[in-house]
Amino acid sequence: MTRPPLTPPTAPVAGPAPAAHDSAATAGPGPLVLDVLGPTGAYRARNRQVVPDLTGVPAVELGLAPRLFVSRAMSALRTATPLPLDDRVAAIARAGELFATAELGGLTPAAYEHAVSRVAGIPLPVVRTATRTLARRTADLYRGLRFARPAGAVGDWRDPLTRTGRAVWARRGEVLAVHAAGNHPGTHSLWPEALALGYRVAVRPSRREPLTPHRLVTALRAAGFPDDHVVLLPAEHEAAGAMLRDADLAYGSDEVIREFADDRSVLPLTPGRSKVLLTADSDWRRHLDTVVDSIAHHGGTGCVNATAVFVEGDPAPVARALAERLATLPSLPPQDEKAVLPVQSAASARMLEKYVLGRAEGARTWLGGDGIVDELGDGSAVLRPAVFQLDRPDDPAAGTEVPFPCVWVCPWNREAWTAPLRDTLVLGAYTADERLIDALLHEPSISNLHIGDHPTHWTDTGMPHDGYLADFLMRSKTVLRG
């Protein structure tokens, strides 16, 4: 059954790619300068922070918005009037096109992708894929919103159906604060939905990787959104808290969001802890390629990457096979065309290694026992894959999630049932047991269920990530008119 449209979209907003001086980013010798993008344009903040690349060389100079500026910016967002829906959807599609093809802030798409790889240590091919994905998702955003809207609700009170009473899909507020994660550029393909729904949006970028949100906000403005509809507010903790309090709703994953996690107006993004379940009625050897892909896709940096594999029967053969496959992944600088593993500074990599090996104490090590750090000789280090085997399904170590391919292989049995599989963003279930599938589907803490040979990172237009973001942003409100 086809759901009724929100309203027919018009063609994307046309316009030339913006020149370098139209953006608040400047490229050239020395660090790339990223200014605050406020409600009246770029703001050159006095307080600035240098973001180094993986080798410690200054790569980005990031302006930090003071608290008073943040409060004024949030007030400006609140008083701004949303564009018509057709214009919003068309501008977002155009922004995705500009993001992927235009020179913005003096950076071509290739230069931007190299800068992200250099600063965040994400393999260059992964960054390129994220660019294409963002362009595709923004172009398809209108269709995705139609999936999210309840089938029985209309999009406007003027719809003739409201004359006899009908639910109208309405915003829960006017201003959304996004406290963005920096683990992967793809995290920024979600929040433009709020703009499409009529919210005005303030983004606090992660200092780990501020380049993607700055480029996206610049593209959105170039595509037709006024400056007082979407702002970029890098900020210290106090100002970030003010940003959250001055918004109607907020979502994200930084420390400020965690402080407000019990507030119903805040949607905290928690670790994915995605998992794979291999029951005895499935031949895991046939699915090994997909399980490995679930673990290592995009360098293992995403919340949808599998971090634990549960096996009905002896887990050792599965752990051995995974270790053999993951051991073949090459250690390369992130900007290498064949890079597949993430890179961090050598110091942070060593700290992460200490943490992981501490969590693995008492586990059987199939890969990574000699260390997970492979230094590149320039102050940076590749994070090598690791495979550990645990003795029981309820071992707390199975919940360990780190930003590289690290997997915990555990035994599973029917007595344990769904308990060790809880708190999971994506569960890949390789089973034909319909009773088990029913139980997994109805377990509230499993957000997404992939049955059979599908990688945990699979998604498509209209498919919810952790529920639809619109579930949080919108509500159905009865309207009855004469």
N, C-alpha and C positions, 0 to 999 in steps of 0.2 A: 504494500500500500504506500503510495507516494504522499509524503507530508506536504501540507500547503506551504508555499514559500513565505519568507518574511516580507519581502516586497521585491519586485523584479529589479536586479542590479543593472546599473548603466555601465557603459564602457569605462575602462580605467582612465583616470585623469592623465591627460597628456602633458608633456612639458620636457624641456631639455634637461640633461643631466646638469646638476649644479656645479659651478666652478669651485675651485679650492677655497676662494675667499668667502664663499657662502656658508662654510662650516666653521665650527669653533675649534676644530682640530688643525694643527699646523705641522707639516712635515718638513724635514730638512736635517742639517747636521745636528747631532745631539739628540736628546730625548724627544719623542713625539709629544706635543703639548695638547692636552685634552682639557678644555675649559668646561665650566659648569654651563649647562644649557637651560637658562631660566625662562620665565614667561614673557620676557621682552627681548630675548636673544641671548647671545653668549655673554658670560660674566667672567671676567678675569679675577679670580679670587686671590686674595693676598696669601692665604694659607694653602700650601701646595705640598703634595707628596710625590716622591720619586718612586716609581715602580721599576725594579731592575729586571733584566732578562735572566735566563737560567744561569748565566755565567757571572752574574753580579754587576754587569754593565748597566748604567741607567738607560731605560728604554722608553719610559712614559713619564711625563710630568703631569700629574693629575690635580686639577683645582678642587678644593674642598669648600663647599658652601657653608657659610656661617649659619648659626641657628636662626637669627632674625631673617636672613634671606630665605631660608627654607620655609618659615612661617608665612612670609609674604607670597612666596611662590605657591604654596598650597591654597592660600586665599584666592589667588588669581585663577587657579584651576577651578575652584568652586563657583566662581561667578561667570565663567565662560559658558557659552551656549553651544551644545553639541551641533556638529554639522548634520545635515540630513543623512539618513541611513545609506542611501545609494552613494552619496559622496564619500562617506566614511569607508565603505567597502571598496570602492574604486581606488581611493587614495592608499589604502593599505596594500592592495595588489600592486599599485605603481611603486610603492616604497620597497616592496620585496624585489621588484625588477631593478630598481636603482641600487639597492643593497648589493645585488649580485653582479651588476654590469657597469655601474658608474664610478667615476672618480669622486670621492667624497672626502673633504678635508685634506686634499692633497694626496690621498691614498687611492690607488687603483685597487680593484678587488684582489689582485695577486699580491700587492704590497700589504694590504690589510691581512690577508691570510698568513703571509710569512711573519708578520708582526705578532699575531696571535700565537702562532707556533713557537716563536722565539721567546715570548713572555710566559705563556702558560704551559709550554712543554707538550702540547697536544700534537700528535703527528699531523704533518701538513695534509696528507690525503684525507684525514678525518675532518680537518677544518674546511677543506674544499667541499666535502660532502655536506657538511652542515650549512654552507652557503647555499648550495642547490636546494637543500631541504627547506630552508627558510623561504626561499623564493617560491617554491611549490606550495608550501602551506599558506603563505599570504595570498597567493593567487586563488587558492581553493577555500579561503577562509569562510566565504559566504555559505558554501555548501556545508561546511563543518558546523556552522551555527544552526543550520536547519536540522541537523541530526540532534543537536543538544536541546532544542526547544521542545517542550512537551507537545505531543501530537494534538492534544485537545485545546491548546492555547493559541491565540492569535497575537500578532505583533503590534497592533495599534488599536486604541479604543475606538477609532473611526470605522473599524471593520464592521460591515453590516450585521455580522453574527452577534455583536454585543447588544443589538436591539432586543434580543430574546434572552440575554444573559450568556456570558462566555468568559473564560479565563483569559486574561491579557498578561503576556510576559513582560514584566516590568523590572527595572533596576532596583537593587536594594540600597543604592546610594548614588553618589555623583562622582566621587574621587577615590581612586585606587592607588595605594602605595605598593610598589614592587621592590622588594629587597632581593636583588638578583643573585643567583648562585654563579660561580665562576668555573665550575668543573667542566663545562662543555658549552660551546656557542649555541647549541640547539635549545638550551633552556629559554632562549629569548624568542622562540617561535610561538610561544603560548600567550604571553600577555597582550599582544596586539588584538586578541579577541575582545578584551575589555574596551579598547577604543572603538571597535566595530559596534559594540553594544551601547555606546554613548557615554561611557565613563571618560573622564579626563584622568591622565595617568602620570604619576611621578615615579621615576626609576632611580633607585640607589644602586649603582653598579658595584660589583665585587672588585676589590683592589687587586685581586689575583688576575682578573682579566676584564678590564674596563673597555676594551676596544670595541667589542661587539655591540653592547648597548649604546655606546656613543655613536657608532656608525648607523645603527637602526633608528635612533631618535633623529639623527640628521637626515636620514632618508625619508622618514615619515613627514618631517617638516617640508622637505623639498617636494614631496608628493602632494602637499595640499593641506596638511594639518597646521593650524595656527600655532604659534609658539606657546600660547597659554592653554593648549590642549594636551601636550605631552612634554615633560621636562626631564632633564637628567640632573640629579642632585647627589653627587659624591659628597659624603659628609662623615664627620666624626660621630662617635656614639651618641652624644647628647642631641645633636641636630637630627640624627637619624631617628631617635626616639620621638622628637617633635614632629617629624614627617609622618610617622606612623599614627601618632595621636590626632593629627590634624586631618587625616584621611577618614573616609567612611568605612572602607574595607582595606585590608592589606594581606599580602601573601609573599612567601619567600622562605629562605632557609638560613639567614644569618643569625647572629647572636641576639639582635634586637627583637626579631620575630620570636625567637624562643622564649624571651622574657614575657611575651604577651600570648603564649600558646594557648592559655585557657580562655582567652577572650573570643567570643563567638564571631566577632568581626574580623578575626585574624585566621588565615589558613596557613599553617606551618607546613613546609615541605620537609618530610623526614627521609632518612636513608631508605633506599628501595629494598635492600636485602632480597633481591629477586632470586628465585630458586628453581631447581629442576628436580622432578620426581620420576624415578625409573622403577616401575613395578615389575614383578616377576613375569607377567604376561607380555612384556615388551622385550624385544631383542635390542639391547642398548648398542650393540655393535653397528646396527643399521642406522642408528641415530647419532653416532659419535660426531660426525661433521657438524651437525646442528648444535649439539651440546657445546662443542669447542667454540663455535661461532657465538653462542649465547654468552660465553665467558669472556672472549677476547675481542669481540667486535668493538670498533672504535677505541681500541686500546684499553678496554675494560674500565673506562672512566665514567660510564653512565649509571644512573640508578636502575636502568633496565638490564644491566649486565648481571648474569647469574653469578652469585658468590657462594652458593652452597648446592651440592648435588646429593640427593637422598636416594639410596639404592635398597630395594627389597632383595635381600640375599647378601652375598659377600661383596662389600664395596671395593675390595682391593683390586680386582681386575679393571674396574672402571677408573679408579685413581691412577693405576699404572698407565692405562691407555691415554688418559688426559695429560699426564705428565710427559709422556713421549711426544705427544702432538704439540703441546705448548712449549716444550724445550726447543723446538725448531724455529721459533720466532726470533728474528734478528735484532741485535742491539744496534740502533742507528740514531744519529742526531734527529730531532723531531722535524727538521726542515728537509730531510732526505726524502726523495720521491718514493722510496720503498719503506719508509718508517711505519711501524705498526704498534709500537709500544710507547707509553708516556715517559716523559723526562722531567726531572725536577733538579733543583740545585743539589749538589752532592751532600750538603749539610742536611737539608730537609729529607733527602732520600735515606740517609743513614738513620735519622730519627724515626722515619716510618718503618724501616727495616727492624729496628730494635723493638718497636711496638708489635709488629706482626709476629716476630719470632718469640716474643714474650707470650702472646696469645696462643701460639702453637706449642708451647711447652707441654710435653706429655703426648702430643699427637705423633702419628707416624708420618714422616716427611718423605714425599715422593719427588718433590721438586722445590728448590729454594732453601734446602738445608745449609748449603754453603753460603747463603746470602742471596738477596734479591737485587743488590745494587751493582751495576756495571758502569763504572766511571768512564767518562768520555775524554778526560784529560784537560778539559777547559773549565772545570768547576761545576759541570753538570753531570748527571748520571741517569742512565736508563733504569727503569723499574722492571726487573725481569719477572716472569710468571712464577707462581708458587702453587703447589698442590699439597694439601695436608689431609690425612685421614683420621677421623675421630672414631671413638669406640661406641658412642651411643647417640641416638637422634636428638636428645635434649641437651647436648653439650653447648654451653653458652658461646663457645668460640665460633659456632656455626653462624652466629649473627654478626660476625665481624665483616665490615664492608670498608674496603680501601680502594683508592683510585688507580688500580692497575689489575691485571688478570690474576686474581688470587682466589682460589676456590677450596672449600672445605667439603670433603666427601664423607658422608655419614651413612650408617645403616638405618634402615627404616623397616617397620613391621606394622602389621594390621592393628596391634594393640596400641601403638602410638597414634595411629590414625591421623587426624589433621593437626594435632597439637604442635609438632615441631615445624609445621609449614605455615604457621601464622605469621602475621606482620610481614607480609610479602607484597611488593608492588606488582610483580609479574611471576606467576608460577607456570612453568612448562611441565605439563603432566603427560607422561608417556604411559598410558594405561587404557585398557578397554573396560575397566570395572565401572559400570554406570552408577552403582551405589556410591562409590568413592568420588566420582565426578560430581554427583549431586551434593555430597558433603563439602567438597572443595568450593563449589559454586556458592553455597550458602554460608561459608565461613566469612564473617564480616571483614576480617582483617586481611583477606586476600583480595587485592584490588582488581587484578586481571588474570584470566585463566586461558592459557594456550594449550589446547588438547592435541596431542600428536606432534608431528615433525615440523614444528614452527619455532624459530628462535625467539628468545624472550624479548629481543629488541624490536620485533616486528610491530609496525603501526601503519595506519593509513588515515586518510581524511575522514573525519567523523568519528574516529575511534577515541574513546576517552583515555586519558593518561592515568590519572588517579581520580576517576570520576571526571565529568566535564568541568572545566573551570567555570562555565556558565551556571552550573549547579550552585556554586558559591556566590556568583555575582547577581543572579536573577531570582525572581520568585513569580509564581502565578497568582494574579490578583483578579478576583471576580469583578466584572464590570457589567452593569445592566443599565441601559439608557432607553429613552423613549423614541 
